[in-house]
Amino acid sequence: MKGLIKGLGVTFKNMTRKKVTYAYPDVPIQMPDRFRGIQYLDPEKCIVCNQCARVCPTECITLVGKPNPDPEKKIARVLDTFDVNFEICILCDFCTEVCPTEAIVMTNNFELATYSRDDLFKNMQWLYENNQNIRQENNSSSPKGGAKKNV
């Protein structure tokens, strides 16, 4: 009998609380500042240093560079292909931390649901078009080292 009364007490206490529901696909969910979502790639900034692929713990990043067709430019190599396998990517943010030119940055996008695993292989074009909700801490206007910019 004591357990029943205790259980009903919990039920009645929670009946008076404010309901916590979201109208999620209609209203987007606001993510925290340091949320690690899907990456965004700017191929123009990439210098093909291969640091992102080397630091990746799951080895889900593959990139190939080719010699720069314009010999007047200072950059010796340009990005030819850049692929990410989101089937095994753990969104650890290591690839964005080591990028010296901030060519790859994290966004607040997280929707990768699909019916086929083959759709989780994303190429350079898809990553470049993923330019919504780019995380502000990774923009080049922010100081390095996680320091906040005084406004």
Helices and strands as residue ranges (DSSP letters): H 2-15, G 24-26, E 39-41, H 51-55, E 61-67, E 77-85, H 94-98, E 104-106, G 117-120, E 121-122, H 124-129, G 136-138, G 144-146
